[in-house]
């Protein structure tokens, strides 16, 4: 075989689709550094904003995404779990304090401090909007059974997409379960979940918009909520750092990012 006759075959070992949790779109800037810790090979950038890693030899890799405008992302990917499927990972990017909010964005900004008043880095922050008018959908099947990984939903106020978190909440509002979207079908009306449901949920259960994030090195936190919201909506916010826990309900300012007082974890 001559040099001119040689054929080189490459394979896509992993495709990464980063998206902005606030806009739901690929990041509008090119300042992302996307890499696998196990290799020095740079990914190939696609026209849709995704990144492709070619010919990775291993079965487990560590994906990292860094940017001046988003919190750093780090996740372990087990490639054998994609057997027979295209290896695609969706990575939701969480804004940091340097991120300029989109026009008419909704959310909160604040800082977390420890008992001494010093900035508290790495505190886990969860928040969801508790108002049926903000629901991104409702269960459209008689019952979503415990252990289910796929659910059917009726359209609501906006749509969920892969990487989005949401909270299931039934009538009366006494129970709640956190979940996240792994993939969608049928124009977003069928959702594949990242984890199986821990309990069963009846038809009509609402899927409320939610966010999971954490405090930056200086204690700063940005909670981004995408879409429109009713004027009377409230956000249920919880912050956990070690054994310390703090919770509150904040009034949403639809179309505005509210600057909240510092939160001190005593």
C-alpha positions as CSV (number, residue, x, y, z in Angstrom):
1,X,0.0,0.0,0.0
2,X,1.4,3.4,-1.0
3,X,1.2,6.5,1.1
4,X,-1.5,7.8,-1.2
5,X,-3.6,4.7,-0.6
6,X,-3.6,4.9,3.2
7,X,-6.9,5.6,4.9
8,X,-7.0,7.2,8.4
9,X,-10.2,6.5,10.4
10,X,-11.1,8.6,13.5
11,X,-13.9,8.1,15.8
12,X,-15.8,10.5,18.1
13,X,-15.1,9.2,21.6
14,X,-17.2,11.9,23.3
15,X,-19.3,14.9,22.2
16,X,-19.8,17.7,24.7
17,X,-22.7,20.2,24.4
18,X,-22.2,23.1,26.8
19,X,-25.2,25.4,27.3
20,X,-25.9,28.5,29.3
21,X,-28.4,27.8,32.1
22,X,-29.7,31.3,31.9
23,X,-30.3,31.5,28.2
24,X,-30.7,27.9,27.3
25,X,-28.3,28.4,24.4
26,X,-24.7,27.6,23.7
27,X,-22.4,30.2,25.3
28,X,-22.2,33.3,23.3
29,X,-18.5,33.7,23.9
30,X,-15.5,31.6,22.8
31,X,-13.7,31.8,26.1
32,X,-14.5,28.2,27.2
33,X,-11.6,25.8,27.9
34,X,-13.0,22.3,27.4
35,X,-10.7,19.4,28.0
36,X,-10.3,15.8,29.3
37,X,-7.8,15.6,32.1
38,X,-6.5,12.2,30.8
39,X,-5.3,13.6,27.5
40,X,-3.6,16.6,26.0
41,X,-5.5,16.4,22.8
42,X,-7.7,19.4,22.1
43,X,-11.3,18.9,21.0
44,X,-12.7,19.7,17.6
45,X,-15.2,22.6,17.7
46,X,-18.5,22.0,15.8
47,X,-20.7,24.7,14.2
48,X,-23.4,24.1,16.7
49,X,-21.2,25.0,19.6
50,X,-20.4,21.5,20.7
51,X,-16.9,19.9,21.2
52,X,-15.8,16.5,20.0
53,X,-13.0,14.5,21.4
54,X,-11.6,12.0,18.9
55,X,-9.9,8.6,19.5
56,X,-9.8,8.6,23.3
57,X,-8.4,5.3,24.2
58,X,-9.9,4.8,27.7
59,X,-13.3,4.0,29.1
60,X,-13.4,6.6,31.9
61,X,-12.5,10.3,31.4
62,X,-12.8,13.5,33.5
63,X,-14.3,16.4,31.6
64,X,-13.5,19.9,32.8
65,X,-14.9,23.2,31.5
66,X,-13.4,26.6,32.6
67,X,-14.4,30.1,31.7
68,X,-14.1,33.6,33.1
69,X,-18.0,33.9,33.1
70,X,-19.1,30.5,34.5
71,X,-18.4,28.4,37.5
72,X,-15.9,25.6,36.7
73,X,-17.4,22.3,35.7
74,X,-15.9,18.9,36.4
75,X,-17.5,15.6,35.8
76,X,-16.5,12.0,35.4
77,X,-17.8,10.3,32.2
78,X,-18.1,6.5,31.9
79,X,-18.0,5.9,28.2
80,X,-19.1,2.3,28.4
81,X,-22.5,3.5,29.5
82,X,-23.0,4.8,25.9
83,X,-22.7,1.4,24.3
84,X,-24.7,1.4,21.1
85,X,-25.4,5.2,21.4
86,X,-23.8,8.4,20.4
87,X,-21.5,9.5,23.3
88,X,-23.0,12.9,24.0
89,X,-22.8,14.8,27.3
90,X,-24.8,17.9,28.0
91,X,-23.1,20.4,30.4
92,X,-25.2,23.2,31.9
93,X,-22.9,26.2,32.7
94,X,-23.7,28.1,35.8
95,X,-23.0,31.9,35.7
96,X,-20.6,33.5,38.1
97,X,-20.5,37.1,39.4
98,X,-18.6,38.3,36.3
99,X,-21.4,37.2,34.0
100,X,-23.6,40.0,32.6
101,X,-27.2,38.9,33.0
102,X,-29.2,38.6,29.8
103,X,-32.0,41.1,29.0
104,X,-35.1,40.6,31.1
105,X,-33.4,37.8,33.0
106,X,-34.8,36.6,36.4
107,X,-32.8,35.4,39.3
108,X,-30.9,36.3,42.4
109,X,-27.4,37.5,43.4
110,X,-25.9,37.3,46.9
111,X,-22.9,36.2,48.9
112,X,-22.6,33.4,51.5
113,X,-20.5,34.0,54.6
114,X,-19.4,31.6,57.4
115,X,-19.7,32.1,61.2
116,X,-16.8,34.5,61.3
117,X,-18.1,36.6,58.4
118,X,-15.5,35.3,56.0
119,X,-16.6,34.3,52.5
120,X,-17.9,30.7,52.3
121,X,-16.8,28.9,49.2
122,X,-18.3,25.7,47.9
123,X,-21.7,26.0,49.7
124,X,-24.3,24.1,47.8
125,X,-27.3,26.2,46.8
126,X,-30.6,24.8,45.5
127,X,-33.6,26.9,44.5
128,X,-36.9,26.3,42.7
129,X,-39.9,28.5,41.8
130,X,-43.0,27.5,43.7
131,X,-46.0,28.6,41.6
132,X,-48.1,26.4,39.3
133,X,-48.1,29.3,36.8
134,X,-44.3,28.8,36.4
135,X,-44.6,25.1,35.8
136,X,-42.6,23.9,32.8
137,X,-45.0,21.0,32.3
138,X,-47.3,18.5,34.0
139,X,-47.2,14.8,34.1
140,X,-49.4,13.5,31.2
141,X,-49.6,9.8,32.3
142,X,-51.8,8.2,34.8
143,X,-48.9,7.6,37.1
144,X,-45.1,7.9,36.8
145,X,-43.9,4.9,38.9
146,X,-41.1,4.9,41.3
147,X,-37.9,3.9,39.5
148,X,-39.1,5.4,36.2
149,X,-36.4,6.9,34.0
150,X,-38.7,8.3,31.3
151,X,-41.9,10.4,31.8
152,X,-44.5,12.0,29.5
153,X,-45.4,15.6,30.1
154,X,-47.9,18.1,28.9
155,X,-46.4,21.5,27.8
156,X,-46.3,24.3,30.4
157,X,-44.8,27.7,30.7
158,X,-41.6,27.2,28.7
159,X,-39.9,23.9,28.1
160,X,-37.2,21.9,29.8
161,X,-34.1,20.7,27.9
162,X,-31.3,18.3,28.6
163,X,-29.3,19.4,31.6
164,X,-32.1,21.3,33.2
165,X,-33.1,20.6,36.8
166,X,-36.7,20.6,37.9
167,X,-38.8,19.8,41.0
168,X,-41.8,17.5,40.9
169,X,-44.6,18.7,43.3
170,X,-48.0,17.2,43.7
171,X,-51.3,18.7,44.7
172,X,-51.3,20.3,48.1
173,X,-47.5,21.0,47.8
174,X,-46.5,18.7,50.7
175,X,-44.0,16.6,48.8
176,X,-41.3,17.5,46.4
177,X,-38.6,15.6,44.4
178,X,-35.6,17.0,42.6
179,X,-34.8,15.6,39.2
180,X,-33.0,16.6,36.0
181,X,-33.4,16.0,32.3
182,X,-31.0,13.7,30.5
183,X,-32.7,13.8,27.0
184,X,-35.9,14.8,25.3
185,X,-38.2,13.4,22.6
186,X,-41.4,14.5,20.9
187,X,-40.6,18.2,21.0
188,X,-39.8,18.0,24.6
189,X,-43.0,16.2,25.7
190,X,-41.1,13.0,26.7
191,X,-38.2,13.4,29.2
192,X,-35.4,11.0,29.9
193,X,-34.3,11.5,33.5
194,X,-30.7,11.5,34.8
195,X,-31.8,9.5,37.8
196,X,-34.8,7.2,38.4
197,X,-37.7,8.6,40.3
198,X,-37.6,7.8,44.0
199,X,-41.4,7.6,44.3
200,X,-44.5,7.5,42.2
201,X,-46.3,10.7,41.0
202,X,-49.9,11.0,39.7
203,X,-51.1,12.7,36.5
204,X,-51.1,16.5,36.8
205,X,-48.0,16.7,39.0
206,X,-46.2,20.0,38.1
207,X,-42.6,20.2,37.0
208,X,-41.3,23.4,38.5
209,X,-38.2,25.3,37.3
210,X,-35.2,24.8,39.5
211,X,-31.5,25.4,39.8
212,X,-28.5,23.8,41.6
213,X,-25.3,25.8,42.0
214,X,-22.7,26.7,44.5
215,X,-20.8,29.6,46.0
216,X,-17.6,30.8,44.3
217,X,-14.2,31.4,46.0
218,X,-15.4,34.8,47.3
219,X,-18.7,33.4,48.5
220,X,-20.7,34.9,45.6
221,X,-23.7,33.1,44.2
222,X,-25.8,33.6,41.1
223,X,-29.2,31.8,40.8
224,X,-30.3,31.9,37.1
225,X,-34.0,31.2,36.3
226,X,-34.9,31.0,32.6
227,X,-38.2,32.0,31.1
228,X,-41.2,34.0,32.3
229,X,-42.7,34.0,35.7
230,X,-46.0,35.1,37.3
231,X,-45.7,38.2,39.4
232,X,-46.6,36.5,42.7
233,X,-44.1,33.6,42.4
234,X,-41.7,32.8,45.2
235,X,-38.4,30.9,45.1
236,X,-37.7,28.3,47.8
237,X,-33.9,28.6,48.5
238,X,-31.7,26.3,50.5
239,X,-28.0,26.6,51.3
240,X,-25.9,23.7,52.8
241,X,-22.3,23.8,53.8
242,X,-21.1,20.8,55.9
243,X,-23.6,20.4,58.8
244,X,-24.9,24.0,58.5
245,X,-28.1,24.6,56.7
246,X,-30.1,27.7,55.8
247,X,-33.5,28.0,54.1
248,X,-35.8,30.9,53.0
249,X,-38.5,31.9,50.6
250,X,-37.7,34.9,48.4
251,X,-40.2,36.9,46.3
252,X,-39.4,36.6,42.6
253,X,-38.9,39.8,40.6
254,X,-39.9,38.6,37.1
255,X,-37.6,40.0,34.5
256,X,-35.1,41.3,37.1
257,X,-32.1,39.9,38.9
258,X,-32.5,40.8,42.6
259,X,-29.5,41.6,44.7
260,X,-30.2,39.9,48.1
261,X,-28.5,40.6,51.5
262,X,-25.6,38.4,52.4
263,X,-26.5,35.0,53.9
264,X,-24.5,34.0,57.0
265,X,-24.2,30.4,57.9
266,X,-23.9,30.2,61.7
